[in-house]
Amino acid sequence: LPGVVPAKLLLLWLLNRAGSGGTWAQRHWNNAIAVSCSHIFKRNHDLTKAWKGKTEQLLRVNEHDFTMRPAFGGPAIPVGVDVQVESLDSISEVDMDFTMTLYLRHYWKDERLSFPSTNNKSMTFDGRLVKKIWVPDVFFVHSKRSFIHDTTTDNIMLRVFPDGHVLYSMRVTVTAMCNMDFSHFPLDSQTCSLELESYAYTDEDLMLYWKNGNESLKTDEKISLSQFLIQKFHTTSRLAFYSSTGWYNRLYINFTLRRHIFFFLLQTYFPATLMVMLSWVSFWIDRRAVPARVSLGITTVLTMSTIITGVNASMPRVSYIKAVDIYLWVSFVFVFLSVLEYAAVNYLTTVQERKERKLRDKFPCSCGIPHSKTMMLDGNYSESDANSLAGYTRNQMVPEEEKPEKMIVHLAVSNESNSSRKRGLKGHVGLRIIQNTHAIDKYSRLIFPGTYIFFNLIYWSVFS
């Protein structure tokens, strides 16, 4: 005790033993001994502080120059890589990129970090030791943004084995470019790649390789995307050449995605098909109902234009034709042709009525019966009205140029007695009424649906 406890405490103890000081000396002695022992315990059991000094001495971090790669001047150091994909966060068609979160692990051997061990156990450290030793300078080729997660601390782990083997792991989120081909959109499959490469060391200094081949890539079973189905993950590797620096080992994480079509069926294909079918309704509407047929045609044309604009707004402005463009523009052409079809029907009807009017003016009595009387009647006249007007001559009727353009009815009545006129009116009155349906409408009812169905068969057989 005298070698450890200060002299003042020893004096108090002696006074206590001699009987002087009484209770006060005993209490003062106990408190002093407790404080001193507590200080001694802390100093001797601060294992964290003591182990830190021993660790630095054990790994000999300060005895080597870790700015140089292991075995500098010798053959290329092999660095194995394996990856565990945690999530695919997003796939952007507009920006042509994807975002992935993964655990990236490196394996190599650095004999400078070897240490003696009786139980052959490894030592694990966080990111603070990484800054003091050499680690591979792997980066992501064609990446736009990337970062190491730092909540609650930097997500970095370093594990050193007694023989000098090192495991270096980090959790990274990277957004990388993906060259997508939209020629079959939305019936397309996309293949994207995340590329890893050393930034400074060529293949003569550092050899990157997949540690266990395709088994080096692991994925979380819960990975899912809203618009895509993940079909395949696989790894590849090859050399990349830069004209000014040389050849580098490059590793690829490849994954194939197939787009879900059901969303686009509901939002694009089904509405476009309904608009085309709606435009066919005009073929069954009376050709004289000009407002009905024109408004129907214009409405379907404008709706198709809105659908096309909405689809293109969410897509990159590529210079080639996509599969959805083919379908929408063919549907737009069908809707536009239905409008042109009514324009043709209306024009031919007008031409036909003009010819008949000229023929009627040239041959007023077209019935071929001698001594007949011809009348111009509105289509609203009944049979009794025609019988009552049968005795009037042409001069007593309204002049030709003052009559409105209405349905023309030619009545030929013979010069028989009034009783015989009434009996023969039903048998000898010739009625020629222009039909409400034109021949073009009849053919269109078959040609338009048949052609559109044939187009759909070819489209889905080619792109699906």
C-alpha positions, 0 to 999 in steps of 0.5 A: 500500500505505501508504494501506491497510496500517497504519503498524506493518506499514509499519515492519516492512516497512522494517526487513525491507528494511533488513536488520534483523529477519532471518527473524523480521521476514520471517515476522511481515510475511507473517502480518500481510499475510495477516490484513489482506488477508483482512479487506479481502476480507471487507469488500469482498465481503460481497455479502449485506450490501451487497445488502440495503441496496441492495435496500431503497433500490431498492424504496424500502420505507421511503419509502412508507406500505404500510399503505395499499392501492396507488392509495388514493383511486382505483379498486379495485385488481384482484387476480388469483388462481390456485390449484393444488390439491396434495391433498384430504386427507380428507372427513368426513361426520360433521363435514361438512368437507373438508381441502385443501392448495393453492398460493394465488397473488395478482397485483397492481400496486403502483407503489411497488415499481417499480425501474429495471432494465437487464435487466428481471429480477424479484427474488424474496424470502421471507416476511420482506419480506411484513411490510414491504409491502402484500399482499391480506388474503384469507381462507377463508370458512367455514374451521374451521382453516387454516395456512401451512406453515413447514417448514423455513421459511415457505412464502411467496414474493414476486416483484417486477417492475421495473414494480411487478407483484407475485406473492405465493404461499403454501402453505396447508392449510385445513379448510373446511365443506361442506354435504352432502346425504345423502338418497341416501347412499351412492349420492350425489354431493357438491359442496363449495366453498372460498371466498376473500374479502377481509376488510377491502376491499369491492369499491370498494377491491379487486376479486378475480377469477380471473386466467385463468378456469377455467384459474386452477385447476390440480390434481395428477393424483395426487389420489385419495380412498379413498371418492370419485371426483373428477368435476370441478373448476371456478371461479366468482365472485360478490358477497357482501353483509354488512349492516354492511360492504357488498359483497365479491368472493368466489371459489369453488373448486368440486369434485364428488365421487361416492362409491364404492359397492363398499365399502358393497355389501360392508359393508352391502347384501350382509349385509342381503340375506343376512339377509333370505334366511336368514329365508326358510329357516324357511318350509321347516322343519317348523312343529312345530319351534318352537325351530328356527324361533323361534331363526332368526327372532330371530337374523336380527332381531338381526343386522339391528339390528346392521347398522343401528346400525353404519351410523348410528354413522358418519353424522351425525344428520340429520333426514331419511331416507337411501337406505341407511336405506330399504334397511335398514329395508325389509330389517328389516321383511321379517325381522320379517314372517318371524317374524310369519308363523311366529307366525300359522302356529303359532296357526292350527295350534293352533286347528285341532287344538283344533277337531278335538279337540272334534269327536272328543269329540262324535263318538267313532265318526267312521268311519260304519261300524256296530259299529266300534271306535275307538282313539287311537294315537300316531303311533309305532304300527306297522301290526302294533301296530294289528292287535294292538289291533283287538280292544280296546274303547274302555273298555279303552283309556287314558282320553281326558283322560289321553292326551298331545296327539299325532298322532291316528289314527282306526282303524275296524275292522268286526266281522268275523272275525279273518282278515277284519279283517286282510285289510280293515285296509289297505282300510278303515282311514281315516288322517287326518294333519295335514300338516306344511306349512301353507298360509301357509308355501306362499304365503310361499315365493313372496310373500316372495322375489317382493316383495323382488326387486320392491323391489330393482328399484325401489330401484336404479332410483331411487337409482342 
